[in-house]
Amino acid sequence: MKHVYRTTAASAALLVTALALAACGDSDSGSMPGMNHSSSGTPMTPPADSAFNDADVTFATQMIPHHQQAVQMASMAGYQATTPEVKKLATAIQAAQDPEIKLMSGWLTAWGKPVPTPSHDGHGMSEPMPGMMSEEQMSELSKADGSMFDRMWIQLMIKHHRGAVAMAKTEQSTGKAPAAIALAKTIETAQAAEIATMQRLQGRLPVG
């Protein structure tokens, strides 16, 4: 059964705003490899009356809290990390994923679906999201400091990114909405590159 939606003026405005923020996020990402979440010119705003399916809804509904946790981890690194490269990486992740959260929230609103709230940690969902940190892991990370924090943050963020890449691949193979599939491709490409960057950085961090 096809689900068809018509964007309202409000939702269209939200999508335009999200796209503008996304453009700003890309410009702030710096030259660190893997930090460009550009969609390579692929439009992210679904056209009026564009069809979508349950896989698209699941992708947006799960990726929003997944991104929210990554942004929370990035915020931690902003004041706890000691390595400049880790701080730069965290800033770029937050700059890219905040606009993507707004973008996907706009889609769900336009599709008439509920938008996950910031307090939703994703652990109560019927389908567990790959790469999500447990409350215990987030607590341990918040208590770490110095080089221990940097190493733990990278280790957890690599796992988190791998989960996002897996979710993005699923959307590309099962989704229907062109904009959602395009974003999934962007997430897969960008976060795979960020994983490679973090793996290289991990080998240069001091031990202990």
C-alpha positions as CSV (number, residue, x, y, z in Angstrom):
1,M,0.0,0.0,0.0
2,K,1.5,3.3,-1.0
3,H,1.8,6.1,1.5
4,V,1.7,9.6,-0.2
5,Y,2.1,12.8,1.5
6,R,1.8,16.5,0.6
7,T,4.1,18.9,2.3
8,T,2.6,21.8,4.1
9,A,4.1,25.3,3.9
10,A,5.4,24.8,7.5
11,S,7.1,21.5,6.8
12,A,8.5,22.9,3.5
13,A,10.0,25.8,5.4
14,L,11.5,23.5,7.9
15,L,13.2,21.4,5.2
16,V,14.6,24.6,3.6
17,T,16.0,25.7,6.9
18,A,17.5,22.3,7.5
19,L,19.2,22.4,4.1
20,A,20.6,25.8,4.8
21,L,22.0,24.6,8.1
22,A,23.5,21.6,6.4
23,A,25.3,23.8,4.0
24,C,26.7,25.8,6.9
25,G,27.8,22.6,8.6
26,D,29.7,21.5,5.6
27,S,31.5,24.8,5.3
28,D,32.7,24.5,8.9
29,S,34.0,21.0,8.6
30,G,37.5,22.0,7.9
31,S,40.0,20.0,5.9
32,M,40.2,16.8,8.1
33,P,39.6,13.8,5.9
34,G,36.1,12.3,6.1
35,M,34.6,15.5,7.5
36,N,32.5,16.5,4.4
37,H,28.9,15.4,4.7
38,S,28.0,17.0,1.3
39,S,25.4,15.2,-0.7
40,S,27.3,15.9,-3.9
41,G,24.5,18.0,-5.3
42,T,21.8,15.4,-4.6
43,P,18.6,17.2,-3.5
44,M,17.5,16.3,0.0
45,T,14.1,17.8,-0.1
46,P,11.4,15.3,-1.2
47,P,9.2,16.7,-4.0
48,A,5.5,17.2,-3.4
49,D,3.5,14.0,-3.6
50,S,6.7,11.9,-3.4
51,A,6.1,8.3,-2.2
52,F,7.8,6.8,0.8
53,N,7.6,3.4,2.5
54,D,8.0,2.0,6.0
55,A,11.7,1.5,5.6
56,D,12.1,5.3,5.0
57,V,10.1,6.0,8.2
58,T,12.2,3.5,10.2
59,F,15.4,5.0,8.8
60,A,14.5,8.5,9.9
61,T,12.9,7.4,13.2
62,Q,16.0,5.4,14.2
63,M,18.7,7.7,12.8
64,I,17.5,10.7,14.6
65,P,18.2,9.4,18.1
66,H,21.3,7.7,16.8
67,H,22.5,11.1,15.6
68,Q,21.4,12.8,18.8
69,Q,23.7,10.4,20.8
70,A,26.6,11.2,18.5
71,V,26.0,14.9,19.0
72,Q,25.9,14.3,22.8
73,M,29.3,12.5,22.5
74,A,30.7,15.3,20.4
75,S,29.6,17.8,22.9
76,M,31.4,15.9,25.6
77,A,34.6,16.0,23.6
78,G,34.3,19.7,23.2
79,Y,35.2,20.2,26.9
80,Q,36.8,16.9,27.9
81,A,39.1,16.0,25.0
82,T,42.7,17.0,25.3
83,T,43.8,16.2,21.7
84,P,43.2,19.0,19.2
85,E,42.4,16.5,16.4
86,V,39.7,14.9,18.6
87,K,38.1,18.2,19.3
88,K,38.2,19.1,15.6
89,L,36.6,15.8,14.7
90,A,33.9,16.2,17.4
91,T,33.1,19.7,16.2
92,A,32.7,18.5,12.6
93,I,30.5,15.6,13.6
94,Q,28.2,17.9,15.5
95,A,28.1,20.5,12.7
96,A,27.1,17.8,10.2
97,Q,24.7,15.7,12.2
98,D,22.6,18.5,13.8
99,P,21.3,19.7,10.4
100,E,20.6,16.1,9.4
101,I,18.5,15.6,12.6
102,K,16.5,18.7,11.6
103,L,16.2,17.4,8.0
104,M,14.9,14.0,9.0
105,S,12.6,15.5,11.6
106,G,11.0,17.6,8.8
107,W,10.5,14.4,6.7
108,L,8.7,12.6,9.6
109,T,6.5,15.7,10.2
110,A,5.6,15.9,6.5
111,W,4.9,12.1,6.4
112,G,2.6,12.5,9.4
113,K,4.8,10.4,11.6
114,P,6.0,11.1,15.2
115,V,9.4,12.7,15.6
116,P,11.6,11.1,18.3
117,T,12.2,13.5,21.2
118,P,15.8,14.4,22.3
119,S,15.2,12.4,25.5
120,H,14.6,9.3,23.5
121,D,17.8,7.2,23.9
122,G,16.7,4.6,21.4
123,H,17.1,1.7,23.7
124,G,13.3,1.2,24.1
125,M,12.6,0.8,20.4
126,S,11.3,-2.4,19.1
127,E,14.3,-2.8,16.8
128,P,17.7,-2.1,18.5
129,M,19.9,0.3,16.7
130,P,23.4,-0.8,15.9
131,G,26.3,1.1,17.5
132,M,24.2,2.8,20.1
133,M,26.0,3.3,23.5
134,S,24.4,2.0,26.7
135,E,23.7,4.3,29.6
136,E,26.6,2.7,31.4
137,Q,29.0,3.4,28.5
138,M,27.9,7.0,28.3
139,S,28.4,7.4,32.1
140,E,31.9,5.9,31.9
141,L,32.8,8.2,29.0
142,S,31.5,11.3,30.9
143,K,33.8,10.3,33.9
144,A,36.9,9.8,31.8
145,D,39.6,12.5,31.4
146,G,42.8,13.2,29.7
147,S,44.1,10.7,27.1
148,M,41.9,8.1,28.5
149,F,38.8,10.1,27.5
150,D,40.3,10.6,24.0
151,R,40.9,7.0,23.4
152,M,37.6,5.9,24.8
153,W,35.7,8.5,22.8
154,I,37.3,7.4,19.5
155,Q,36.7,3.7,20.3
156,L,33.0,4.3,21.1
157,M,32.5,6.7,18.1
158,I,34.0,4.2,15.7
159,K,31.5,1.6,16.9
160,H,28.7,4.3,16.7
161,H,29.6,5.2,13.2
162,R,29.7,1.6,12.1
163,G,26.2,1.3,13.3
164,A,25.1,4.3,11.3
165,V,26.8,2.9,8.2
166,A,24.9,-0.4,8.6
167,M,21.6,1.5,9.0
168,A,22.4,3.6,5.9
169,K,23.1,0.6,3.8
170,T,19.7,-0.9,4.9
171,E,17.9,2.2,3.8
172,Q,19.6,2.3,0.4
173,S,18.5,-1.3,-0.3
174,T,15.0,-1.1,1.1
175,G,13.9,2.5,1.1
176,K,11.7,4.3,-1.5
177,A,12.0,8.0,-0.9
178,P,14.8,9.4,-3.1
179,A,15.8,12.1,-0.6
180,A,16.1,9.5,2.3
181,I,18.1,7.2,0.1
182,A,20.4,10.1,-0.9
183,L,21.0,11.0,2.7
184,A,21.7,7.4,3.5
185,K,24.3,7.3,0.8
186,T,25.8,10.5,2.2
187,I,25.9,9.1,5.7
188,E,27.5,5.9,4.6
189,T,30.2,7.7,2.6
190,A,31.0,10.4,5.1
191,Q,31.0,8.2,8.2
192,A,33.1,5.5,6.6
193,A,35.7,8.1,5.8
194,E,35.4,9.4,9.4
195,I,36.0,5.9,10.7
196,A,39.2,5.7,8.7
197,T,40.2,9.1,10.1
198,M,39.5,8.0,13.7
199,Q,41.4,4.7,13.2
200,R,44.5,6.6,12.0
201,L,44.2,9.1,14.9
202,Q,43.7,6.2,17.4
203,G,47.2,4.9,16.6
204,R,48.7,8.3,17.4
205,L,47.1,8.9,20.7
206,P,49.3,8.6,23.9
207,V,48.6,5.5,25.9
208,G,47.6,5.9,29.6
